């Protein structure tokens, strides 16, 4: 029973993290591959401070991982679980057949 409760808590934290429109958009973009903060700013038409704030929350939840290359910081999904969720969200809300 404790394991089920722990899993429910992790799932709840994940869903809370992606329930914000900005974080959800970041996750959608990262589902297609690693992006720099600058790329995410351009894709989202958002200021660096706003993007960094949302990335910080996603990092805290363990959903994204950073990689530094010189002055640039690149982000990617931490594992396949967020990508799988983003694919389902895309299929449900974005696919136009």
Steps between C-alpha positions, in 0.01 A plus 500: 500500500785740581654443159170585333474821704858596409428440131180704525696788655760489222227494236321790668821706510560426132149606402525819706831584332357471149167663587649845433467608137860622475646183650277286280625685192861452608440128547336478156802663337745283692312186396650551153854532637746709697460879480704793630340760724531747211318261265223454755468879542454535124261206467285629786537871419583546867758690701803317636390557861162337441650200318767456768237508775298225333812292429597533865170343607538221244856436624377492861243236406770297322332527159783674313877494520736783409825479307744789475699562184707815533260778596193319368283269707310223325206308643363158423238274652631302794352171374233359268203541735444871426540433127236228514260735678568778250422259215165415659421870558590571137279217376208619713521876448720585203468235232292610204387198298 
